[in-house]
Amino acid sequence: MADCQEDTACKLTAMQLYEKLTLQGDQVRALKSEKAAKPEIDAAVQLLLKLKVCYKKSTGQDYKAGCPPNDDVSQSNNGPVTEDGDDQVDPWNVSTTSAKGVDYDKLIVRFGSSKIDQELIDRISRVTGQTPHRFLRRGVFFSHRDMHQVLDAFENKKSFFLYTGRGPSSEAMHVGHLIPFIFTKWLQDVFNVPLVIQLTDDEKYLWKDLSQEQCYRFSVENAKDIIACGFDVNKTFIFSDLDYIGSSPTFYKNMLKIQKHVTFNQVKGIFGFTDSDCIGKISFPAIQAAPSFSNSFPQIFNGRADLQCLIPCAIDQDPYFRMTRDVAPRIGYPKPALLHSTFFPALQGAQTKMSASDPNSSIFLTDTPKQIKTKINKHAFSGGKDTIEEHRKYGGNPDLDVSFMYLSFFLEDDEELEKIRQDYTSGALLTGELKKRLIETLQPMIAAHQERRKHVTDDIVKQFMTPRKLEFNF
């Protein structure tokens, strides 16, 4: 009988399980107080334990009386890998067997986020008085959590702040790394709000075969590329975890609060940690969560803990912030809102995102015009046909073509992009001509970035990375 009840219970929602557990706990206590027969008490206790197992499987958390699951808990136990068909998405791995790339509609359902629809895009435009960024217009940023809440606050003259980050695993960044920073700069410009940028050099030290000194050096070098995107030093604080956390008691106290409210079973369920992982990895998610709370930066926010945070990031970072959103109300802080971007594909195709460790998978910000041309011509996956005759007759597939994908990220003119799509689909535009248009787009863009970066001195980096008051009053 107990096994039957357990099988049925494991099909219930998290809240239904919680309610069933509460009732079963009451039943066990009643039987004990009534001094019922031992077999009857043992059977009730066994069912209670089995229900707790079901609850943990469903939520990734241990059952706690008086602590019902919130809306985010049911989404926080997605495991380290997202599999819909053959898609795999976690903070360290992204892959799919589909040449079109990850199925983002399925990912929205899997992660429990909300699609950025035209209504939301129109509202952002209306609230800011600005034309929506091309990343919004084209679905590069495609998913969100609580963006309407951020807009409500902004319309009511309530401030918020932006937080994004970078894991510095090498000196050189590639063009895919620019996506969140290009968009974050636009958000900062149109909303005029403070921005904190976390450089997780501690994460890279824990996950990779690198020294702390190497990781910190990569932070400084990556900061130069980030600053070259045009951020305002009076509105932006960039910090290295290795450098900042030890000098910020409030940041550390928030880390501790988060660590106390997340169990080992939860982080195993969310991130896939195993018994052989070092304890630094297990505790790291709290470090990435802490910047979501404004009082982690007392020098900027004057100790206020009530400001909402908006986090633009790639969708593979969402597990960190599902965990953060679960913890936030339990430690008295507002849940961070999120805007999720798609992945920037490797030159070889959309089955994986770019890798800083594979020079031929990426266009790096240090590449010369010749290197850019060679990489695109040699490695960019084509959606065209095998021969010119076939291509002219049947046309190409822009949804599979990496050159077209890259143009959709970086070509500003919507009409030109649509014409390229139509011409390529009809066969009027050949693959070589499409690659040429991408080369003509990326070469000056990267050259301009390199020129701006030349002027980012170590002193300028130090200004951005010094804890200080920004130009906002809180």
C-alpha positions in Angstrom: 0.0 0.0 0.0 2.8 2.4 0.9 4.6 1.7 -2.3 1.5 2.4 -4.3 1.0 5.7 -2.5 4.7 6.6 -3.1 4.4 5.9 -6.9 1.4 8.1 -7.0 3.0 10.8 -5.0 6.1 11.0 -7.2 3.8 12.2 -10.0 2.5 15.1 -8.0 3.7 18.7 -8.3 6.2 20.1 -5.8 3.4 22.0 -3.9 1.2 18.9 -3.8 4.0 16.8 -2.5 4.8 19.5 0.2 1.1 19.4 1.3 1.1 15.6 1.4 4.3 15.6 3.4 2.9 18.1 5.9 -0.2 15.9 6.4 1.9 12.7 6.7 4.2 14.4 9.3 1.1 15.3 11.3 -0.1 11.7 11.0 3.2 10.4 12.3 3.1 12.8 15.3 -0.5 11.9 16.0 0.2 8.1 16.0 3.1 8.6 18.3 1.2 10.8 20.7 -1.6 8.2 20.7 0.9 5.5 21.4 -0.3 3.5 18.4 1.0 0.0 17.6 4.7 0.0 16.6 4.0 -1.6 13.1 1.5 1.2 12.4 3.9 3.9 13.4 6.8 2.3 11.4 4.6 2.1 8.2 3.7 5.8 8.6 7.3 6.8 9.1 8.4 4.7 6.1 5.8 6.5 3.9 7.0 9.8 5.2 10.6 9.0 4.3 9.6 7.8 0.8 7.6 11.0 0.3 10.7 13.0 1.2 12.7 11.2 -1.4 10.0 12.1 -4.0 10.1 15.7 -2.9 13.9 15.9 -3.3 13.7 14.3 -6.7 11.0 16.9 -7.7 12.6 20.0 -6.2 16.3 19.3 -5.7 15.8 20.3 -2.0 15.2 18.6 1.3 11.7 18.9 2.7 11.5 21.5 5.5 8.3 21.9 7.5 7.0 25.4 7.2 9.1 26.2 4.1 6.9 25.6 1.0 8.5 25.5 -2.4 8.3 28.8 -4.3 7.7 29.3 -8.0 11.4 28.9 -8.9 12.1 25.7 -7.0 10.4 23.4 -9.5 12.7 24.9 -12.1 15.9 24.7 -10.1 16.3 20.9 -10.4 17.0 20.8 -14.1 20.4 19.2 -13.5 23.6 20.3 -15.1 22.5 19.2 -18.6 19.4 20.4 -20.5 18.3 17.6 -22.8 15.5 18.1 -25.3 16.3 15.7 -28.1 20.1 16.0 -28.1 20.5 19.5 -26.8 23.0 19.9 -23.9 23.1 23.2 -22.1 24.9 24.0 -18.8 27.3 26.7 -17.6 30.3 24.7 -19.0 28.9 22.8 -22.0 26.6 23.7 -24.9 26.0 21.3 -27.8 23.3 20.1 -30.1 23.0 17.7 -33.1 20.8 20.2 -35.0 22.6 22.3 -37.6 20.2 25.1 -36.7 21.5 25.2 -33.2 19.8 24.9 -29.8 16.0 24.8 -29.8 15.4 27.9 -27.7 11.6 27.5 -27.5 12.1 24.1 -25.8 14.8 25.6 -23.6 12.3 28.3 -22.4 9.9 25.5 -21.4 12.7 23.5 -19.8 14.1 26.4 -17.7 10.7 27.9 -16.9 11.5 31.4 -18.2 9.3 33.7 -20.4 9.7 34.4 -24.1 10.6 38.0 -25.0 7.7 38.7 -27.2 6.9 41.7 -29.4 4.7 43.2 -26.6 7.7 43.3 -24.2 10.0 44.7 -26.9 7.4 47.5 -27.7 7.1 48.3 -24.0 10.9 48.6 -23.6 10.9 50.9 -26.6 8.0 53.0 -25.1 9.5 53.2 -21.6 13.0 54.2 -22.8 12.0 56.3 -25.8 14.6 54.4 -27.9 14.5 52.1 -30.9 15.0 48.5 -29.5 18.5 47.2 -29.8 19.0 44.9 -32.8 19.6 42.0 -30.3 16.0 42.5 -29.1 14.6 43.0 -32.6 16.2 39.8 -33.9 15.7 37.5 -30.9 19.4 37.4 -29.8 18.0 38.1 -26.4 15.0 35.9 -26.4 14.0 35.0 -22.8 13.5 36.8 -19.6 12.6 36.6 -15.9 10.6 39.5 -14.4 11.6 42.1 -17.0 8.1 43.6 -16.7 8.7 44.1 -13.0 11.9 46.1 -13.8 10.0 48.2 -16.2 7.3 48.8 -13.6 9.9 50.0 -11.2 11.5 52.3 -13.8 8.2 53.8 -14.7 7.6 54.5 -11.0 11.0 56.3 -10.7 12.4 53.4 -8.7 16.0 52.6 -9.5 17.6 49.3 -10.3 21.1 48.2 -11.3 22.7 46.0 -13.9 25.0 43.1 -13.3 26.8 40.9 -15.8 30.2 39.1 -15.8 32.9 37.3 -17.6 34.9 34.2 -16.7 38.5 35.1 -17.8 40.0 31.9 -19.1 42.5 33.4 -21.6 44.0 36.8 -22.4 42.1 37.2 -25.7 38.3 37.4 -25.9 36.4 36.4 -29.0 33.6 38.2 -30.7 31.0 36.0 -29.0 32.1 37.3 -25.6 31.2 40.8 -26.7 27.4 40.0 -27.0 26.4 40.5 -23.4 28.6 43.6 -23.0 27.3 45.3 -26.2 23.8 44.8 -25.0 24.5 45.7 -21.4 26.1 49.0 -22.5 22.9 49.8 -24.5 20.8 49.0 -21.4 22.9 51.2 -19.2 22.7 54.0 -21.7 18.9 53.9 -22.2 18.1 53.4 -18.5 21.0 55.4 -17.0 21.6 53.0 -14.1 24.7 51.6 -12.3 26.5 48.5 -13.6 28.7 46.0 -11.8 30.8 43.5 -13.8 32.1 40.5 -12.1 35.3 38.8 -13.3 35.2 35.2 -12.0 38.9 34.5 -11.9 38.4 32.4 -8.9 36.1 30.1 -10.9 38.7 29.7 -13.6 41.3 28.8 -10.9 39.0 26.1 -9.5 37.9 24.6 -12.9 41.1 24.9 -15.0 44.8 24.1 -14.7 45.8 27.7 -14.1 47.5 29.6 -11.3 45.8 32.3 -9.3 48.3 34.8 -10.8 47.4 33.7 -14.4 43.7 34.0 -13.6 44.1 37.5 -12.2 46.2 38.6 -15.2 43.5 37.3 -17.5 41.0 39.4 -15.5 42.9 42.6 -16.1 43.4 41.8 -19.8 39.7 41.0 -20.3 38.8 44.1 -18.4 40.6 46.1 -21.1 38.4 44.5 -23.8 35.3 45.2 -21.8 36.2 48.8 -21.1 36.9 49.2 -24.9 33.2 48.5 -25.5 32.6 52.1 -24.3 31.5 51.8 -20.6 31.5 55.0 -18.5 33.9 54.8 -15.5 31.6 57.0 -13.5 28.7 54.5 -13.9 30.5 51.2 -13.9 32.4 49.1 -11.3 34.4 46.1 -12.6 35.8 43.7 -10.0 37.9 40.6 -9.8 36.7 38.1 -7.3 40.3 37.4 -6.3 40.8 41.1 -5.6 37.5 42.4 -4.3 35.9 39.7 -2.0 38.7 39.8 0.6 38.2 43.5 1.1 34.4 43.6 1.2 32.9 42.2 4.4 29.3 42.8 3.1 30.0 40.8 -0.1 31.4 37.9 2.0 28.4 38.1 4.4 26.0 37.7 1.5 28.0 34.8 0.2 27.6 33.2 3.7 23.9 33.8 3.7 23.5 32.1 0.3 25.7 29.2 1.3 23.7 28.6 4.5 20.4 28.4 2.5 21.6 26.1 -0.3 22.2 22.4 0.4 24.8 20.2 -1.2 22.0 18.1 -2.7 20.7 21.2 -4.3 23.9 22.2 -6.0 24.4 18.6 -7.1 21.0 18.7 -8.7 21.5 22.1 -10.3 25.1 21.8 -11.4 25.9 18.1 -11.5 28.7 18.3 -8.9 30.1 14.9 -7.8 31.8 13.6 -4.7 35.2 14.0 -6.6 34.7 17.7 -7.2 36.7 20.0 -5.0 34.7 21.9 -2.3 35.6 25.2 -4.0 33.4 24.3 -6.9 30.5 23.4 -4.6 30.6 26.8 -2.9 31.3 28.9 -6.0 27.7 29.4 -7.1 27.2 31.6 -4.0 30.0 33.8 -5.2 28.3 34.3 -8.6 24.9 34.9 -6.8 26.1 37.6 -4.4 26.4 40.5 -6.9 22.7 40.1 -7.5 22.1 41.9 -4.1 22.8 45.6 -3.9 24.3 45.7 -0.4 27.2 43.6 -1.7 28.4 47.0 -3.0 28.0 49.4 -0.1 30.3 52.0 -1.7 27.8 52.3 -4.6 24.4 51.7 -3.0 25.1 53.2 0.5 24.2 49.9 2.2 20.7 49.6 0.6 19.5 46.0 0.1 16.2 46.7 -1.6 17.3 47.5 -5.1 16.4 45.1 -7.8 19.1 43.7 -10.1 18.8 43.0 -13.9 21.2 40.5 -15.3 21.9 40.2 -19.0 23.6 36.9 -19.7 23.7 33.9 -21.9 21.0 31.3 -21.1 23.7 28.8 -20.0 24.3 30.9 -16.9 20.6 30.7 -15.8 21.1 27.8 -13.4 23.2 30.1 -11.1 20.3 32.6 -11.0 17.5 30.1 -10.6 19.3 29.2 -7.4 19.7 32.9 -6.6 16.1 33.6 -7.1 15.1 30.7 -4.9 17.3 31.9 -2.1 16.6 35.7 -2.3 13.3 35.9 -0.6 14.5 33.6 2.2 17.3 36.0 3.1 15.2 39.1 2.6 16.3 40.3 -0.8 14.5 41.0 -4.1 14.8 38.3 -6.8 17.1 39.4 -9.6 15.5 39.8 -13.1 17.2 38.3 -16.1 17.5 38.7 -19.9 18.9 35.7 -21.7 20.8 35.6 -24.9 21.2 32.9 -27.5 24.7 31.4 -28.0 27.1 32.7 -30.5 27.9 29.8 -32.8 31.3 28.4 -33.6 32.6 29.0 -37.1 32.1 25.3 -37.8 28.4 25.5 -37.1 25.7 26.2 -34.6 26.0 22.8 -32.9 28.4 24.4 -30.3 29.2 27.8 -29.0 32.6 29.4 -29.7 35.6 28.2 -27.6 38.4 30.3 -26.5 40.6 27.2 -26.5 40.1 26.5 -30.2 41.6 29.3 -32.3 39.8 28.1 -35.5 36.4 28.0 -33.9 36.4 31.7 -33.2 37.1 35.2 -34.5 39.3 36.7 -31.7 39.4 40.4 -30.9 43.2 40.2 -31.5 42.8 38.8 -35.0 44.3 40.7 -37.9 42.2 41.6 -41.0 44.0 38.8 -42.9 43.3 36.2 -40.1 39.6 37.2 -40.1 39.3 36.8 -43.8 41.2 33.4 -43.8 39.1 32.0 -40.9 35.8 33.0 -42.4 36.7 31.7 -45.9 38.2 28.5 -44.6 36.1 27.6 -41.6 32.7 29.3 -41.7 30.0 26.6 -42.2 28.0 27.2 -45.3 24.3 26.8 -45.9 24.8 26.8 -49.6 24.7 24.0 -52.2 27.6 22.0 -53.4 27.9 23.7 -56.9 27.2 27.1 -58.2 24.6 25.7 -60.6 22.7 23.9 -57.8 22.9 27.0 -55.6 21.6 29.3 -58.3 18.7 26.8 -58.9 17.8 25.8 -55.4 19.2 28.6 -53.2 21.0 28.4 -49.8 19.7 28.0 -46.3 20.5 31.1 -44.2 19.3 29.3 -41.0 22.3 26.9 -41.3 24.8 29.4 -42.6 27.3 30.7 -40.0 28.1 33.8 -42.1 24.5 34.8 -42.1 24.2 34.0 -38.4 27.1 36.3 -37.6 25.7 39.1 -39.8 22.4 38.8 -37.8 24.4 39.7 -34.7 26.5 42.6 -36.1 24.9 44.1 -39.2 22.8 47.0 -37.9 20.6 47.6 -41.0 17.5 45.4 -40.8 16.5 46.0 -44.4 20.0 45.0 -45.7 20.0 41.8 -43.6 16.5 40.9 -44.9 17.7 41.4 -48.5 20.7 39.2 -47.9 18.4 36.5 -46.5 16.1 36.7 -49.5 19.0 36.8 -52.1 20.7 33.9 -50.4 17.5 31.8 -50.2 16.7 32.5 -53.9 20.3 31.7 -55.1 21.0 35.2 -56.3 23.7 35.5 -53.6 26.5 32.9 -53.5 28.2 31.6 -50.4 31.5 33.3 -51.3 29.6 36.6 -51.7 27.9 36.2 -48.3 31.3 35.5 -46.7 32.7 38.6 -48.3 29.9 40.7 -46.8 30.7 39.2 -43.3 34.4 39.9 -43.7 33.6 43.5 -44.7 31.5 43.8 -41.5 33.9 42.3 -39.0 37.2 43.7 -40.2 36.4 47.4 -39.5 34.4 46.5 -36.3 37.3 44.5 -34.8 39.9 47.1 -36.0 37.9 49.8 -34.3 37.8 47.8 -31.1 41.5 47.2 -31.2 42.1 50.9 -31.6 39.9 51.7 -28.6 41.7 49.0 -26.5 45.1 50.6 -27.2 44.0 53.6 -25.2 42.9 51.5 -22.2 45.9 51.8 -19.9 46.5 50.0 -16.7 45.6 53.2 -14.8 42.2 53.2 -16.5 41.6 49.6 -15.6 42.6 50.5 -12.0 40.0 53.3 -12.0 37.2 50.9 -13.1 38.3 48.3 -10.6 38.7 50.5 -7.5 35.7 50.2 -5.1 34.2 53.7 -5.0 31.0 55.7 -5.2 29.6 56.1 -8.7 27.7 59.2 -9.9 24.4 57.9 -8.6 22.9 58.9 -5.3 21.4 56.3 -3.1 
